Amino acid sequence: MYFLGMYMATTSWETQMTRAQRRELDAMLRKGAQGFVPVPIGQMREGFAAMMARFPVSADVRRTPTELAGRPALLVEPAVAVAGPAGSVASGGPVAEARPGTILYFHGGSFALGSPDTALVNTAGLVRRTGVRALSLDYRLAPEHPFPAAIEDCLAAYRSLLDDGTDPASIVFAGDSAGGSLSVTTSLAARDAGLPLPAAIIAFSPGVDLTRTGGSMTTKVGIDPYFTPEAMAYTADMYLAGQDPAQPLLSPALYADLTGLPPMLLQVGTNELLLDDAVRLAARATEAEVDVILDITAGVPHVFQAFDGTLTLDEAGQALDRAALFLTQHLGAAVG
């Protein structure tokens, strides 16, 4: 297992600047923070969609509504070719030409909120850096469709790609938050169904322990600017619908046998209640002899990659650069 902090070489001035950005972002997020008040699911979904719509999405990608295994999906592709070495990863910009392969992306939202549109800033960030198209799935949400509906939809989408003749070695699973969890649990479900596995898994701030027993669920209270344990329990109960969270597809960081899974990149910030979810999943992957990179950035919030391109946080773009490199390296053997 490889542990990465902010490993990219920086000058002391650059370090001071990015540290200041992190502090400023944290202060900005806390201005809008409020105590947890349960509200109807429809209101939560509207609020989440409105929040994510404020994140700018690059014009360097083209979006096309489509369908995958009977579910709505969004095809995200490079829209612009620019001068530069073919296939190279450009920091914050598109690659010179489209590259073969497919990112099967699973959006976040606590299994109860969100859509491909709310995750577009991260999906587009990967597409524009790699030239690899993404299919972002609109899986069913709780409470209308509790566990295991989301995993069933994600597995069906993957199976559909395979049935269409797509080489599994040309597919990477990626997702943020609940979608990061789905990138892992869909791999487990695919393995258990006897399907060939994708080339790699990328998970941003994955929620992979619905027992909520990680130490950071306590130590990061008041440090995480987005979540409280009470808020996380509220949406988790919708997804669980009375089922025991102590099982592999709900808490893979504790209960899953990860043997045979493809290489994983797990990115997480230290200002997260879910920090220890990623840490313990990485340790479990190591025990199962799975290649894993645990990439921790200090002083940043949940799914901080979404701040790419906002001039707010350099670390967001740098994290996406690392994810793009990981993706292209693992697709390279199959489609390079």
VOKE-157945 format. One record per residue (C-alpha): residue number from 1; x, y, z. Coordinates in pm, 1 decimal, decimal comma, padded with zeros to 6 digits, m for minus. Example, Ala and Ser with C-alpha at 12.3 -4.5 7.8 and 13.67 -1.06 7.14 Angstrom:
! residues 2
<midren 1 <01230,0 m00450,0 00780,0>>
<midren 2 <01367,0 m00106,0 00714,0>>
This chain:
! residues 336
<midren 1 <00000,0 00000,0 00000,0>>
<midren 2 <00131,8 00341,8 m00092,4>>
<midren 3 <00046,7 00637,7 00129,8>>
<midren 4 <00050,5 00975,6 m00042,2>>
<midren 5 <00022,1 01311,3 00123,0>>
<midren 6 <00090,3 01624,9 m00076,5>>
<midren 7 <00383,0 01455,4 m00246,8>>
<midren 8 <00422,3 01696,0 m00539,6>>
<midren 9 <00733,0 01914,7 m00510,2>>
<midren 10 <00651,3 02269,7 m00407,7>>
<midren 11 <00843,2 02573,6 m00294,7>>
<midren 12 <00789,0 02709,7 00055,6>>
<midren 13 <00596,6 03003,3 m00098,6>>
<midren 14 <00366,3 02765,8 m00287,9>>
<midren 15 <00309,0 02563,5 00026,0>>
<midren 16 <00216,5 02876,2 00221,0>>
<midren 17 <m00020,8 02982,9 m00057,1>>
<midren 18 <m00202,6 02649,6 m00076,3>>
<midren 19 <m00225,4 02630,4 00302,2>>
<midren 20 <m00387,0 02972,3 00296,0>>
<midren 21 <m00630,0 02853,1 00028,5>>
<midren 22 <m00730,3 02560,9 00247,2>>
<midren 23 <m00791,4 02786,0 00546,2>>
<midren 24 <m00993,1 03030,8 00335,0>>
<midren 25 <m01205,0 02751,0 00188,7>>
<midren 26 <m01270,7 02607,0 00532,2>>
<midren 27 <m01379,8 02948,1 00662,0>>
<midren 28 <m01605,5 02997,3 00359,6>>
<midren 29 <m01775,0 02660,5 00407,1>>
<midren 30 <m01831,4 02726,5 00776,2>>
<midren 31 <m02014,1 03050,6 00703,6>>
<midren 32 <m02295,6 02849,9 00549,2>>
<midren 33 <m02282,3 02561,4 00795,6>>
<midren 34 <m02584,4 02504,6 01016,2>>
<midren 35 <m02683,6 02246,3 01271,9>>
<midren 36 <m02859,6 01936,7 01146,0>>
<midren 37 <m03232,6 01974,9 01095,2>>
<midren 38 <m03413,4 01685,3 00922,6>>
<midren 39 <m03603,4 01799,0 00614,5>>
<midren 40 <m03806,3 01611,5 00352,1>>
<midren 41 <m03604,2 01419,3 00095,7>>
<midren 42 <m03733,2 01629,2 m00192,9>>
<midren 43 <m03607,2 01946,0 m00027,4>>
<midren 44 <m03269,9 01782,6 00040,9>>
<midren 45 <m03236,3 01682,2 m00324,2>>
<midren 46 <m03322,0 02030,0 m00447,3>>
<midren 47 <m03072,1 02187,6 m00210,8>>
<midren 48 <m02794,5 01947,4 m00309,0>>
<midren 49 <m02858,5 02001,1 m00680,0>>
<midren 50 <m02854,1 02379,1 m00631,1>>
<midren 51 <m02526,8 02362,4 m00437,7>>
<midren 52 <m02350,9 02148,3 m00697,8>>
<midren 53 <m02481,2 02361,2 m00985,0>>
<midren 54 <m02263,0 02645,3 m00853,7>>
<midren 55 <m01945,4 02452,4 m00939,9>>
<midren 56 <m01819,7 02551,3 m01286,3>>
<midren 57 <m01788,6 02274,5 m01546,7>>
<midren 58 <m01530,3 02301,9 m01820,9>>
<midren 59 <m01644,7 02381,5 m02173,3>>
<midren 60 <m01386,8 02128,7 m02291,5>>
<midren 61 <m01632,8 01841,5 m02248,9>>
<midren 62 <m01944,1 01744,4 m02441,0>>
<midren 63 <m02247,5 01604,4 m02255,8>>
<midren 64 <m02504,1 01373,0 m02412,2>>
<midren 65 <m02798,8 01215,3 m02227,4>>
<midren 66 <m02810,1 00841,5 m02287,2>>
<midren 67 <m02926,1 00517,4 m02125,1>>
<midren 68 <m02740,8 00229,2 m01969,1>>
<midren 69 <m02911,3 m00094,3 m01863,8>>
<midren 70 <m03249,4 00076,8 m01861,5>>
<midren 71 <m03135,6 00365,4 m01644,0>>
<midren 72 <m03068,6 00726,7 m01749,5>>
<midren 73 <m02702,2 00810,8 m01785,3>>
<midren 74 <m02483,2 01094,3 m01904,8>>
<midren 75 <m02210,4 01046,1 m02164,6>>
<midren 76 <m01924,0 01290,7 m02105,0>>
<midren 77 <m01658,8 01317,7 m02377,1>>
<midren 78 <m01371,0 01547,7 m02469,3>>
<midren 79 <m01504,3 01831,0 m02684,5>>
<midren 80 <m01185,9 02012,5 m02782,4>>
<midren 81 <m00847,5 01902,9 m02911,2>>
<midren 82 <m00552,1 02124,4 m02828,8>>
<midren 83 <m00188,6 02121,7 m02932,2>>
<midren 84 <00025,8 01890,8 m02726,1>>
<midren 85 <00159,8 01535,6 m02705,2>>
<midren 86 <m00110,9 01282,5 m02781,5>>
<midren 87 <m00233,9 01109,3 m02470,2>>
<midren 88 <m00050,7 01337,7 m02230,4>>
<midren 89 <m00222,6 01457,1 m01915,4>>
<midren 90 <m00247,3 01834,2 m01905,1>>
<midren 91 <m00286,9 01991,6 m01563,9>>
<midren 92 <m00627,4 02153,6 m01568,7>>
<midren 93 <m00671,6 02112,0 m01945,6>>
<midren 94 <m00784,2 01860,3 m02205,6>>
<midren 95 <m00550,7 01610,9 m02372,1>>
<midren 96 <m00457,0 01639,4 m02735,9>>
<midren 97 <m00692,1 01368,2 m02855,8>>
<midren 98 <m00959,9 01132,6 m02732,6>>
<midren 99 <m00827,5 00814,8 m02578,1>>
<midren 100 <m00990,3 00468,7 m02584,2>>
<midren 101 <m01154,0 00343,2 m02268,9>>
<midren 102 <m01454,0 00409,4 m02046,2>>
<midren 103 <m01489,8 00562,4 m01701,1>>
<midren 104 <m01804,9 00421,7 m01542,1>>
<midren 105 <m01882,1 00697,2 m01292,0>>
<midren 106 <m02108,1 00670,6 m00986,3>>
<midren 107 <m02221,2 01002,1 m00834,3>>
<midren 108 <m02230,4 01084,2 m00465,3>>
<midren 109 <m02516,5 01196,7 m00244,0>>
<midren 110 <m02544,4 00960,5 00053,5>>
<midren 111 <m02731,0 00704,3 m00163,3>>
<midren 112 <m03036,6 00933,0 m00143,2>>
<midren 113 <m02941,7 01248,9 m00334,9>>
<midren 114 <m02766,7 01347,0 m00653,8>>
<midren 115 <m02747,4 01260,0 m01021,0>>
<midren 116 <m02491,5 01259,1 m01301,8>>
<midren 117 <m02539,0 01637,1 m01319,8>>
<midren 118 <m02438,5 01691,7 m00955,3>>
<midren 119 <m02117,5 01493,8 m01012,0>>
<midren 120 <m02034,0 01656,8 m01343,9>>
<midren 121 <m01751,7 01874,1 m01212,3>>
<midren 122 <m01554,3 01563,1 m01110,0>>
<midren 123 <m01654,4 01353,2 m01409,9>>
<midren 124 <m01554,0 01633,3 m01644,8>>
<midren 125 <m01230,0 01682,8 m01452,9>>
<midren 126 <m01126,6 01324,9 m01524,5>>
<midren 127 <m01243,0 01330,4 m01886,6>>
<midren 128 <m01065,6 01653,3 m01980,4>>
<midren 129 <m00739,3 01532,8 m01824,4>>
<midren 130 <m00738,0 01185,8 m01978,9>>
<midren 131 <m00935,2 01203,5 m02302,5>>
<midren 132 <m01127,4 00896,3 m02184,2>>
<midren 133 <m01505,4 00914,0 m02214,3>>
<midren 134 <m01721,8 00871,5 m01904,5>>
<midren 135 <m02064,3 00719,0 m01860,4>>
<midren 136 <m02219,9 00857,0 m01541,3>>
<midren 137 <m02509,4 00645,6 m01415,1>>
<midren 138 <m02833,7 00776,5 m01266,4>>
<midren 139 <m02889,4 00483,6 m01029,2>>
<midren 140 <m03198,5 00447,0 m00811,6>>
<midren 141 <m03200,0 00637,2 m00482,9>>
<midren 142 <m03318,5 00571,7 m00128,2>>
<midren 143 <m03557,7 00592,7 00045,8>>
<midren 144 <m03773,4 00493,2 m00251,5>>
<midren 145 <m03517,1 00228,6 m00347,1>>
<midren 146 <m03305,8 00119,4 m00048,4>>
<midren 147 <m03009,2 m00119,2 m00043,5>>
<midren 148 <m02921,2 m00306,1 m00260,3>>
<midren 149 <m03096,5 m00120,6 m00545,8>>
<midren 150 <m02804,9 00113,5 m00620,8>>
<midren 151 <m02556,0 m00173,1 m00641,5>>
<midren 152 <m02794,1 m00370,5 m00862,1>>
<midren 153 <m02817,7 m00076,9 m01103,7>>
<midren 154 <m02442,2 m00022,3 m01110,1>>
<midren 155 <m02376,1 m00391,6 m01169,1>>
<midren 156 <m02638,2 m00399,0 m01446,9>>
<midren 157 <m02469,8 m00099,3 m01612,8>>
<midren 158 <m02132,8 m00274,1 m01602,4>>
<midren 159 <m02281,4 m00596,9 m01733,2>>
<midren 160 <m02441,6 m00401,0 m02017,4>>
<midren 161 <m02103,4 m00263,1 m02122,4>>
<midren 162 <m01956,3 m00613,3 m02118,1>>
<midren 163 <m02249,5 m00753,1 m02315,0>>
<midren 164 <m02188,0 m00483,8 m02577,4>>
<midren 165 <m01837,1 m00617,1 m02624,0>>
<midren 166 <m01644,4 m00364,9 m02414,4>>
<midren 167 <m01317,9 m00508,2 m02285,7>>
<midren 168 <m01329,1 m00499,3 m01902,8>>
<midren 169 <m00961,9 m00402,8 m01908,3>>
<midren 170 <m01066,7 m00078,0 m02081,4>>
<midren 171 <m01309,6 00018,9 m01803,5>>
<midren 172 <m01234,4 00206,1 m01481,0>>
<midren 173 <m01490,3 00245,5 m01201,8>>
<midren 174 <m01486,0 00589,9 m01038,4>>
<midren 175 <m01708,5 00771,5 m00793,0>>
<midren 176 <m01731,1 01019,2 m00509,2>>
<midren 177 <m01869,5 00971,7 m00156,8>>
<midren 178 <m02152,3 00716,1 m00185,2>>
<midren 179 <m02040,6 00670,4 m00545,7>>
<midren 180 <m01691,4 00593,3 m00420,8>>
<midren 181 <m01845,7 00319,3 m00210,3>>
<midren 182 <m02035,9 00193,1 m00515,1>>
<midren 183 <m01713,9 00173,4 m00716,0>>
<midren 184 <m01590,1 m00077,5 m00455,9>>
<midren 185 <m01911,7 m00267,2 m00385,0>>
<midren 186 <m02000,0 m00298,2 m00754,2>>
<midren 187 <m01657,4 m00455,9 m00804,4>>
<midren 188 <m01733,2 m00698,9 m00521,6>>
<midren 189 <m02072,9 m00779,7 m00673,2>>
<midren 190 <m01916,6 m00829,6 m01017,5>>
<midren 191 <m01650,2 m01061,8 m00877,4>>
<midren 192 <m01909,0 m01264,6 m00687,0>>
<midren 193 <m02121,8 m01289,0 m01003,3>>
<midren 194 <m01827,2 m01435,1 m01190,3>>
<midren 195 <m01777,8 m01131,3 m01414,5>>
<midren 196 <m01434,8 m01008,4 m01522,4>>
<midren 197 <m01329,5 m00703,4 m01325,4>>
<midren 198 <m01247,5 m00350,9 m01446,9>>
<midren 199 <m00894,1 m00222,9 m01482,1>>
<midren 200 <m00900,5 m00003,4 m01172,2>>
<midren 201 <m01108,8 00173,8 m00907,7>>
<midren 202 <m01094,1 00544,9 m00820,3>>
<midren 203 <m01283,1 00655,3 m00509,0>>
<midren 204 <m01302,7 01012,1 m00383,2>>
<midren 205 <m01392,1 01030,8 m00010,5>>
<midren 206 <m01566,7 00691,8 m00015,5>>
<midren 207 <m01825,5 00607,9 00249,3>>
<midren 208 <m01738,7 00243,2 00305,9>>
<midren 209 <m01850,5 00183,9 00665,5>>
<midren 210 <m02219,1 00229,4 00735,3>>
<midren 211 <m02166,1 00104,9 01091,1>>
<midren 212 <m02004,6 00449,1 01134,6>>
<midren 213 <m01747,5 00313,1 01379,5>>
<midren 214 <m01436,4 00482,5 01242,4>>
<midren 215 <m01242,0 00694,6 01487,6>>
<midren 216 <m01275,6 01000,6 01265,0>>
<midren 217 <m01653,1 00987,3 01311,4>>
<midren 218 <m01572,3 01123,5 01657,0>>
<midren 219 <m01240,1 01303,3 01622,1>>
<midren 220 <m01348,6 01506,1 01317,9>>
<midren 221 <m01677,4 01630,8 01463,2>>
<midren 222 <m01665,4 02009,3 01436,0>>
<midren 223 <m01371,8 01985,3 01193,9>>
<midren 224 <m01573,5 01847,6 00902,0>>
<midren 225 <m01749,6 02159,0 00763,5>>
<midren 226 <m02017,1 01961,1 00578,9>>
<midren 227 <m02139,5 01674,4 00795,1>>
<midren 228 <m02244,1 01577,8 01143,2>>
<midren 229 <m02291,6 01219,8 01262,7>>
<midren 230 <m02664,0 01290,8 01300,5>>
<midren 231 <m02697,6 01407,1 00939,5>>
<midren 232 <m02509,6 01105,5 00811,7>>
<midren 233 <m02727,3 00871,2 01016,4>>
<midren 234 <m03040,4 01035,1 00873,9>>
<midren 235 <m02958,2 00948,2 00512,5>>
<midren 236 <m02793,9 00616,3 00599,9>>
<midren 237 <m03118,2 00501,0 00761,5>>
<midren 238 <m03296,9 00573,6 00433,0>>
<midren 239 <m03056,4 00349,0 00245,5>>
<midren 240 <m03046,9 00074,8 00507,8>>
<midren 241 <m03425,7 00057,1 00556,9>>
<midren 242 <m03374,3 m00144,5 00873,1>>
<midren 243 <m03105,0 m00374,4 00736,6>>
<midren 244 <m02790,1 m00456,0 00932,2>>
<midren 245 <m02498,1 m00237,9 00813,7>>
<midren 246 <m02248,7 m00499,6 00933,3>>
<midren 247 <m02220,5 m00677,0 00597,8>>
<midren 248 <m01971,0 m00665,7 00310,4>>
<midren 249 <m02170,4 m00459,2 00059,9>>
<midren 250 <m02261,9 m00196,8 00319,5>>
<midren 251 <m01939,0 m00174,3 00517,0>>
<midren 252 <m01663,9 m00318,4 00296,3>>
<midren 253 <m01395,3 m00141,8 00500,2>>
<midren 254 <m01478,2 m00382,7 00781,9>>
<midren 255 <m01645,2 m00690,3 00639,0>>
<midren 256 <m01555,8 m00742,6 00272,8>>
<midren 257 <m01304,2 m00988,7 00138,2>>
<midren 258 <m01131,7 m00768,9 m00120,1>>
<midren 259 <m00929,9 m01052,4 m00273,8>>
<midren 260 <m00897,3 m01022,3 m00648,5>>
<midren 261 <m01014,5 m00660,7 m00678,0>>
<midren 262 <m00833,0 m00434,1 m00924,0>>
<midren 263 <m00589,5 m00161,0 m00816,9>>
<midren 264 <m00749,5 00117,6 m00614,1>>
<midren 265 <m00683,1 00486,7 m00570,0>>
<midren 266 <m00850,8 00627,7 m00258,7>>
<midren 267 <m00840,6 01006,2 m00213,2>>
<midren 268 <m00959,9 01170,7 00107,3>>
<midren 269 <m00907,9 01486,7 00312,3>>
<midren 270 <m00822,9 01515,8 00678,9>>
<midren 271 <m01123,2 01742,7 00747,4>>
<midren 272 <m01367,4 01454,8 00698,3>>
<midren 273 <m01578,6 01238,2 00923,9>>
<midren 274 <m01517,8 00968,5 00660,6>>
<midren 275 <m01137,4 00989,8 00677,5>>
<midren 276 <m01103,7 00655,4 00854,3>>
<midren 277 <m01335,4 00485,6 00604,5>>
<midren 278 <m01068,0 00529,3 00336,6>>
<midren 279 <m00782,2 00452,7 00576,2>>
<midren 280 <m00936,1 00123,5 00689,7>>
<midren 281 <m01038,1 00022,5 00338,4>>
<midren 282 <m00678,5 00073,6 00224,9>>
<midren 283 <m00553,8 m00142,8 00511,8>>
<midren 284 <m00804,7 m00414,1 00426,3>>
<midren 285 <m00701,2 m00402,8 00060,9>>
<midren 286 <m00338,8 m00444,4 00166,3>>
<midren 287 <m00430,6 m00751,6 00369,2>>
<midren 288 <m00595,9 m00896,4 00058,2>>
<midren 289 <m00286,5 m00827,7 m00158,0>>
<midren 290 <m00472,6 m00566,0 m00362,4>>
<midren 291 <m00266,0 m00278,8 m00504,0>>
<midren 292 <m00388,6 00038,4 m00333,7>>
<midren 293 <m00283,4 00400,9 m00311,1>>
<midren 294 <m00416,1 00594,0 m00012,8>>
<midren 295 <m00385,0 00961,9 m00108,8>>
<midren 296 <m00455,1 01192,0 00187,9>>
<midren 297 <m00456,9 01571,6 00157,7>>
<midren 298 <m00438,1 01770,4 00480,1>>
<midren 299 <m00689,1 02039,8 00570,8>>
<midren 300 <m00943,0 01980,1 00292,5>>
<midren 301 <m01310,1 01875,6 00307,2>>
<midren 302 <m01519,2 01593,6 00167,6>>
<midren 303 <m01481,3 01547,7 m00211,6>>
<midren 304 <m01252,6 01851,3 m00229,0>>
<midren 305 <m01177,8 01767,5 m00594,5>>
<midren 306 <m01501,5 01950,2 m00682,2>>
<midren 307 <m01322,7 02280,8 m00623,2>>
<midren 308 <m01108,2 02229,0 m00932,6>>
<midren 309 <m01119,8 02533,8 m01154,0>>
<midren 310 <m01272,4 02764,1 m00893,7>>
<midren 311 <m00942,6 02942,1 m00815,4>>
<midren 312 <m01016,7 02841,5 m00458,6>>
<midren 313 <m00805,1 02532,8 m00403,5>>
<midren 314 <m00499,7 02424,5 m00602,2>>
<midren 315 <m00506,6 02085,5 m00431,2>>
<midren 316 <m00833,3 02000,6 m00606,4>>
<midren 317 <m00677,1 02013,1 m00950,9>>
<midren 318 <m00361,0 01842,8 m00828,5>>
<midren 319 <m00565,2 01553,5 m00687,5>>
<midren 320 <m00748,8 01515,8 m01018,6>>
<midren 321 <m00413,1 01521,4 m01197,9>>
<midren 322 <m00299,2 01228,1 m00983,5>>
<midren 323 <m00625,4 01044,1 m01042,7>>
<midren 324 <m00589,6 01099,5 m01417,9>>
<midren 325 <m00236,1 00962,7 m01412,0>>
<midren 326 <m00351,3 00656,3 m01217,3>>
<midren 327 <m00636,0 00601,9 m01464,1>>
<midren 328 <m00422,9 00628,8 m01776,2>>
<midren 329 <m00151,4 00405,4 m01631,6>>
<midren 330 <m00399,5 00127,4 m01562,7>>
<midren 331 <m00576,7 00160,9 m01895,1>>
<midren 332 <m00245,6 00177,9 m02079,7>>
<midren 333 <m00177,9 m00196,1 m02091,7>>
<midren 334 <m00517,9 m00264,5 m02247,1>>
<midren 335 <m00584,3 00031,7 m02469,3>>
<midren 336 <m00260,9 00226,9 m02498,6>>
